[in-house]
């Protein structure tokens, strides 16, 4: 447990209402998982996901492209991303930045062993299913209440995309609070996936944050003094939580604060890292309270789109998998959600970006391809 002496600079702090808008989870994990002394494994952990899309109107019936983009965002920040190379993270924190090495994929088999896409769609006539709750569960998690029944939460990570009218953007169930009737994550469709028109919560980071809660992480500050700590040794103590996109550095509790952490409450573009301690906590939770959700899966098959990217010494190539020509628009975004490239494509099966143009440098990118038939998207990471 960290100890702080005093607060010597006022922290960037807003009322609790804004806290509840960003993240509705307010119950915190005890230290039980840290006392089990489980061996920390370095191998990749794979988790099978089922998406329950509970929609009142078609605007809430998120597309397959949005589902895949959100899954790619999770994998980018929990598995592929190397925060130590991210120049947007202050140098003082890069040494403690770590990847959870957790890979998410859509379930291939349902609880009865039948083949599945891992996506359940339920048309409901009940409003606010993502917020409404009885004594046992949320309405979104129960078919008889207008939602979709949980798949066995000891085997599957259940993510519900459902309307949340009068509560936070999203909410996760902590490991020690989970039951057979209430578990998983609920997120409003407005904050799900990559949405360039929903700034500053447009990069799919709401689900990244809630996944941290699902795997046992707290907010960096759980109160308004230096003793309100998250129980992780390498996240410095701070007074209250940060919002918006603060400038670096920010100080409280006689230390520089890690406001760019995924478990902070800042805007999407300012969320950048987990620490070694947070990674250890999450992996311990998976080894203990949530051991059954770790299940081998084939991510490439699960999040397959009609397009992929490859490179050679001179070019980056975005290729149609079956070499079919397509007409449409190609948009390229950087990790901050900024559109850095656009082009109309006509009668081509691939699109070439010359490396000499320096459009793509080391970092994370998102490609959106719009055609008359569909909108498809995928993420990729360039290391050098």
PLY file of the C-alpha trace (Angstrom):
ply
format ascii 1.0
element vertex 384
property float x
property float y
property float z
element edge 383
property int vertex1
property int vertex2
end_header
0.00 0.00 0.00
1.36 3.43 -0.90
1.73 6.13 1.70
1.55 9.85 0.95
2.42 12.81 3.11
0.34 15.68 1.84
-1.24 17.25 -1.19
0.69 20.22 -2.46
-1.10 21.10 -5.69
-4.83 21.14 -6.38
-5.88 18.29 -8.64
-8.01 18.58 -11.79
-11.29 17.51 -10.19
-14.96 17.64 -11.14
-18.19 16.72 -9.32
-19.21 13.11 -8.79
-21.93 13.43 -11.45
-19.30 13.50 -14.19
-17.57 10.51 -12.61
-20.83 8.57 -12.81
-21.33 9.57 -16.46
-17.97 8.14 -17.52
-18.08 4.99 -15.41
-20.95 3.72 -13.26
-18.95 1.14 -11.32
-18.60 2.26 -7.71
-18.08 -1.00 -5.77
-14.47 -2.03 -5.41
-12.53 -5.26 -5.32
-11.12 -6.43 -2.02
-7.50 -7.55 -1.73
-8.51 -11.23 -1.74
-6.93 -12.03 -5.09
-3.56 -10.61 -4.03
-3.39 -12.97 -1.06
-3.78 -16.17 -3.06
-0.10 -16.05 -4.07
-0.84 -17.40 -7.55
2.09 -17.81 -9.92
2.17 -14.98 -12.47
2.27 -16.46 -15.95
3.72 -14.68 -18.97
1.88 -16.72 -21.61
-0.89 -15.12 -23.63
-4.30 -15.53 -22.02
-7.19 -15.99 -24.45
-10.75 -15.11 -23.48
-13.89 -15.98 -25.41
-16.45 -13.19 -25.70
-20.16 -13.16 -26.46
-21.76 -9.85 -27.44
-25.44 -9.41 -26.52
-26.86 -6.55 -28.59
-30.15 -5.52 -26.94
-31.71 -2.81 -29.09
-34.86 -0.74 -28.80
-34.40 0.86 -32.24
-32.15 0.22 -35.24
-29.75 3.00 -34.23
-28.83 0.84 -31.23
-28.43 -2.35 -33.29
-24.67 -1.95 -33.70
-23.22 -3.34 -36.92
-20.84 -6.25 -37.30
-18.15 -3.75 -38.30
-18.63 -1.90 -35.00
-18.43 -5.16 -33.06
-15.24 -6.16 -34.80
-13.71 -2.71 -34.36
-14.39 -2.79 -30.60
-12.89 -6.27 -30.34
-9.82 -5.04 -32.21
-9.56 -2.07 -29.85
-9.56 -4.42 -26.85
-6.86 -6.57 -28.43
-4.82 -3.53 -29.38
-4.69 -2.22 -25.80
-4.62 -5.56 -23.93
-2.39 -7.59 -26.21
-0.58 -6.03 -29.16
0.30 -2.56 -27.96
3.78 -1.78 -26.59
3.28 1.22 -24.30
7.04 1.52 -23.74
7.29 2.81 -27.34
4.48 5.34 -26.98
6.00 8.82 -26.98
2.68 10.20 -25.68
3.34 8.52 -22.32
5.65 10.62 -20.13
9.09 9.07 -19.89
8.87 8.75 -16.10
5.97 6.29 -16.46
7.15 4.26 -19.46
9.34 2.08 -17.24
6.27 0.76 -15.39
4.05 0.45 -18.48
3.09 -3.14 -19.31
0.85 -5.19 -21.57
-1.67 -7.58 -19.97
-1.03 -10.00 -22.86
-4.73 -10.87 -22.98
-6.32 -11.77 -26.30
-10.10 -11.54 -26.83
-12.06 -13.39 -29.51
-15.66 -14.20 -30.33
-16.91 -17.52 -28.96
-17.09 -20.34 -31.51
-19.38 -22.65 -29.49
-22.45 -21.77 -27.45
-23.09 -23.31 -23.99
-24.72 -26.36 -25.59
-21.76 -26.97 -27.92
-23.37 -25.66 -31.09
-21.50 -23.42 -33.54
-22.04 -19.70 -32.94
-20.93 -16.33 -34.25
-20.53 -15.10 -30.68
-23.11 -12.36 -31.31
-26.68 -12.42 -29.96
-29.18 -9.79 -31.16
-32.39 -9.15 -29.22
-35.06 -6.64 -30.25
-36.64 -5.32 -27.06
-39.63 -3.12 -26.26
-38.25 -2.22 -22.83
-36.49 1.10 -22.41
-33.26 1.60 -20.48
-32.45 -2.11 -20.18
-28.80 -1.31 -19.53
-29.58 0.70 -16.37
-32.70 -0.96 -14.99
-32.06 -3.57 -12.35
-34.03 -5.76 -9.95
-32.71 -7.42 -6.80
-30.78 -10.04 -8.76
-29.72 -8.69 -12.15
-29.88 -6.01 -14.82
-32.80 -6.13 -17.26
-30.31 -6.43 -20.15
-29.07 -9.74 -18.70
-32.47 -11.47 -18.58
-34.67 -12.44 -21.52
-37.84 -12.30 -19.41
-37.02 -8.68 -18.52
-36.52 -7.59 -22.12
-32.84 -8.47 -22.42
-30.72 -11.50 -23.31
-29.91 -14.34 -20.90
-26.32 -14.58 -19.72
-24.25 -17.35 -21.19
-22.49 -19.26 -18.41
-20.39 -16.42 -16.90
-17.87 -18.91 -15.55
-16.97 -19.79 -19.15
-17.79 -16.69 -21.20
-17.14 -12.98 -20.96
-20.63 -11.52 -21.54
-20.68 -7.98 -22.97
-24.10 -6.34 -23.30
-24.62 -3.41 -25.67
-27.81 -1.86 -24.33
-29.48 1.49 -23.80
-28.34 3.38 -20.68
-30.46 6.52 -20.40
-30.04 7.63 -16.79
-26.79 6.03 -15.58
-23.13 5.97 -16.61
-21.81 5.19 -20.08
-20.98 1.64 -19.00
-20.74 -0.62 -15.97
-18.80 -3.74 -15.05
-19.41 -6.39 -12.40
-16.41 -6.91 -10.13
-15.17 -10.50 -9.70
-16.27 -10.94 -6.08
-19.73 -9.54 -6.85
-20.41 -11.83 -9.81
-23.28 -14.33 -9.71
-24.81 -16.73 -12.24
-27.50 -14.09 -12.90
-25.38 -10.93 -12.90
-21.92 -10.72 -14.44
-20.07 -9.16 -17.35
-20.11 -5.64 -18.75
-22.93 -3.38 -20.00
-22.18 -0.48 -22.34
-24.39 2.04 -24.10
-24.17 1.74 -27.92
-23.19 5.42 -28.21
-19.87 4.65 -26.52
-19.22 1.31 -28.19
-16.53 0.93 -30.83
-14.76 3.53 -32.95
-17.03 6.54 -33.55
-15.37 9.64 -34.94
-18.50 11.76 -34.35
-18.69 11.03 -30.59
-15.72 12.97 -29.24
-14.18 12.90 -26.69
-15.37 9.32 -26.08
-14.87 8.12 -29.65
-12.00 5.62 -29.56
-13.67 2.66 -27.86
-11.80 3.25 -24.60
-14.92 3.06 -22.42
-14.91 -0.72 -22.82
-11.14 -0.88 -22.25
-11.67 0.93 -18.93
-14.60 -1.29 -17.91
-12.63 -4.41 -18.81
-10.12 -3.31 -16.21
-12.93 -3.26 -13.61
-14.22 -6.67 -14.77
-10.70 -8.01 -14.15
-10.45 -6.46 -10.70
-8.94 -2.99 -11.12
-10.16 0.11 -9.27
-10.03 3.74 -10.31
-6.69 5.27 -9.43
-8.38 7.33 -6.70
-11.32 5.98 -4.73
-11.87 9.14 -2.69
-10.68 12.71 -2.18
-7.55 12.27 -0.11
-4.14 10.64 -0.37
-5.33 7.53 1.46
-7.93 6.75 -1.23
-5.70 4.32 -3.03
-6.28 1.64 -5.69
-4.07 -0.93 -3.93
-1.54 -1.08 -6.79
2.03 -0.21 -5.86
3.17 1.36 -9.14
0.21 3.72 -9.66
1.08 6.84 -7.62
-1.42 8.05 -5.01
-3.57 10.99 -6.06
-6.39 13.12 -4.66
-9.55 12.49 -6.68
-9.79 11.49 -10.33
-8.81 13.44 -13.43
-11.20 14.29 -16.27
-10.86 15.81 -19.71
-7.30 15.76 -21.03
-4.96 17.34 -18.45
-1.56 18.69 -19.40
1.52 16.93 -18.04
2.63 17.05 -15.30
-0.10 17.01 -12.66
0.83 16.70 -8.99
-0.79 15.65 -5.73
0.27 13.59 -2.71
3.88 14.76 -3.21
4.14 12.90 -6.51
3.51 13.21 -10.21
0.15 11.65 -11.06
-0.50 8.98 -13.69
-3.63 10.55 -15.18
-3.02 8.84 -18.55
-3.70 5.41 -17.02
-6.57 3.39 -18.51
-8.23 3.33 -15.09
-8.33 7.11 -14.92
-11.48 8.96 -16.05
-9.92 11.12 -18.75
-11.01 11.43 -22.38
-10.40 8.48 -24.72
-7.43 10.06 -26.52
-5.61 10.56 -23.20
-5.86 6.94 -21.99
-2.52 5.27 -22.68
-1.30 2.58 -20.27
-1.59 -0.16 -17.68
1.21 -0.70 -15.16
3.01 -3.90 -14.17
1.05 -3.98 -10.93
-2.29 -3.62 -12.70
-1.33 -6.36 -15.15
-0.41 -8.67 -12.29
-3.73 -7.99 -10.57
-5.74 -8.76 -13.73
-3.86 -11.96 -14.46
-4.27 -13.10 -10.86
-8.03 -12.53 -11.14
-8.12 -14.64 -14.31
-6.14 -17.37 -12.56
-8.53 -17.35 -9.60
-12.03 -15.82 -9.62
-12.38 -15.92 -13.40
-10.31 -18.98 -14.29
-12.99 -20.54 -16.50
-13.12 -17.71 -19.06
-9.59 -18.42 -20.30
-10.17 -20.54 -23.39
-8.09 -21.00 -26.58
-9.46 -19.25 -29.65
-8.52 -18.15 -33.13
-8.64 -14.37 -33.19
-7.85 -13.99 -36.87
-10.85 -16.09 -37.82
-13.03 -14.42 -35.22
-12.51 -10.83 -36.30
-12.07 -11.53 -39.99
-12.91 -8.73 -42.41
-12.74 -8.67 -46.21
-9.51 -6.65 -46.05
-6.07 -6.91 -44.47
-2.76 -5.02 -44.46
0.73 -6.22 -45.33
4.01 -4.51 -46.15
7.20 -4.89 -48.14
10.37 -2.82 -48.24
8.75 -0.05 -50.28
5.01 -0.10 -49.61
2.12 -0.76 -47.29
-0.77 -2.54 -49.03
-4.41 -2.76 -47.97
-5.69 -5.82 -49.79
-9.12 -7.31 -50.49
-8.82 -10.91 -49.25
-10.31 -12.56 -52.33
-8.66 -10.08 -54.70
-12.08 -8.68 -55.64
-12.31 -5.15 -56.99
-14.31 -2.71 -54.92
-15.64 0.84 -55.09
-15.80 2.96 -51.99
-13.95 5.24 -49.61
-10.90 4.45 -47.51
-10.25 6.43 -44.33
-7.15 6.09 -42.16
-7.05 7.25 -38.52
-4.20 7.47 -36.04
-4.31 6.41 -32.37
-5.79 9.80 -31.38
-8.77 9.29 -33.68
-7.52 11.92 -36.14
-8.18 11.27 -39.82
-4.75 11.31 -41.47
-5.59 9.95 -44.91
-8.61 9.67 -47.22
-9.11 8.38 -50.72
-11.92 7.20 -52.99
-11.27 3.73 -54.40
-12.74 2.67 -57.74
-12.35 -0.73 -59.35
-9.33 -1.76 -57.27
-8.61 -4.85 -55.19
-5.83 -3.22 -53.20
-4.68 0.20 -52.08
-0.99 1.11 -51.90
0.66 3.57 -49.51
4.29 4.27 -50.38
6.59 4.24 -47.36
8.39 7.30 -48.74
5.17 9.29 -48.17
5.66 8.73 -44.41
1.91 8.53 -43.80
2.44 5.46 -41.63
5.07 5.70 -38.90
5.42 3.43 -35.82
2.14 3.43 -33.92
-1.47 2.21 -33.89
-3.88 2.81 -36.75
-7.50 2.22 -37.68
-8.74 1.66 -41.25
-12.36 2.24 -42.22
-13.48 1.05 -45.67
-16.93 2.20 -46.81
-18.66 0.54 -49.77
-22.28 0.35 -50.91
-22.49 -3.14 -49.43
-20.98 -2.51 -45.99
-18.64 -0.58 -43.75
-15.67 -2.63 -42.55
-12.79 -1.76 -40.27
-9.65 -3.17 -38.74
-6.75 -2.08 -36.52
-3.06 -2.61 -37.07
0.17 -1.75 -35.29
3.44 -0.71 -36.97
6.52 -1.29 -34.83
9.22 0.02 -37.16
0 1
1 2
2 3
3 4
4 5
5 6
6 7
7 8
8 9
9 10
10 11
11 12
12 13
13 14
14 15
15 16
16 17
17 18
18 19
19 20
20 21
21 22
22 23
23 24
24 25
25 26
26 27
27 28
28 29
29 30
30 31
31 32
32 33
33 34
34 35
35 36
36 37
37 38
38 39
39 40
40 41
41 42
42 43
43 44
44 45
45 46
46 47
47 48
48 49
49 50
50 51
51 52
52 53
53 54
54 55
55 56
56 57
57 58
58 59
59 60
60 61
61 62
62 63
63 64
64 65
65 66
66 67
67 68
68 69
69 70
70 71
71 72
72 73
73 74
74 75
75 76
76 77
77 78
78 79
79 80
80 81
81 82
82 83
83 84
84 85
85 86
86 87
87 88
88 89
89 90
90 91
91 92
92 93
93 94
94 95
95 96
96 97
97 98
98 99
99 100
100 101
101 102
102 103
103 104
104 105
105 106
106 107
107 108
108 109
109 110
110 111
111 112
112 113
113 114
114 115
115 116
116 117
117 118
118 119
119 120
120 121
121 122
122 123
123 124
124 125
125 126
126 127
127 128
128 129
129 130
130 131
131 132
132 133
133 134
134 135
135 136
136 137
137 138
138 139
139 140
140 141
141 142
142 143
143 144
144 145
145 146
146 147
147 148
148 149
149 150
150 151
151 152
152 153
153 154
154 155
155 156
156 157
157 158
158 159
159 160
160 161
161 162
162 163
163 164
164 165
165 166
166 167
167 168
168 169
169 170
170 171
171 172
172 173
173 174
174 175
175 176
176 177
177 178
178 179
179 180
180 181
181 182
182 183
183 184
184 185
185 186
186 187
187 188
188 189
189 190
190 191
191 192
192 193
193 194
194 195
195 196
196 197
197 198
198 199
199 200
200 201
201 202
202 203
203 204
204 205
205 206
206 207
207 208
208 209
209 210
210 211
211 212
212 213
213 214
214 215
215 216
216 217
217 218
218 219
219 220
220 221
221 222
222 223
223 224
224 225
225 226
226 227
227 228
228 229
229 230
230 231
231 232
232 233
233 234
234 235
235 236
236 237
237 238
238 239
239 240
240 241
241 242
242 243
243 244
244 245
245 246
246 247
247 248
248 249
249 250
250 251
251 252
252 253
253 254
254 255
255 256
256 257
257 258
258 259
259 260
260 261
261 262
262 263
263 264
264 265
265 266
266 267
267 268
268 269
269 270
270 271
271 272
272 273
273 274
274 275
275 276
276 277
277 278
278 279
279 280
280 281
281 282
282 283
283 284
284 285
285 286
286 287
287 288
288 289
289 290
290 291
291 292
292 293
293 294
294 295
295 296
296 297
297 298
298 299
299 300
300 301
301 302
302 303
303 304
304 305
305 306
306 307
307 308
308 309
309 310
310 311
311 312
312 313
313 314
314 315
315 316
316 317
317 318
318 319
319 320
320 321
321 322
322 323
323 324
324 325
325 326
326 327
327 328
328 329
329 330
330 331
331 332
332 333
333 334
334 335
335 336
336 337
337 338
338 339
339 340
340 341
341 342
342 343
343 344
344 345
345 346
346 347
347 348
348 349
349 350
350 351
351 352
352 353
353 354
354 355
355 356
356 357
357 358
358 359
359 360
360 361
361 362
362 363
363 364
364 365
365 366
366 367
367 368
368 369
369 370
370 371
371 372
372 373
373 374
374 375
375 376
376 377
377 378
378 379
379 380
380 381
381 382
382 383
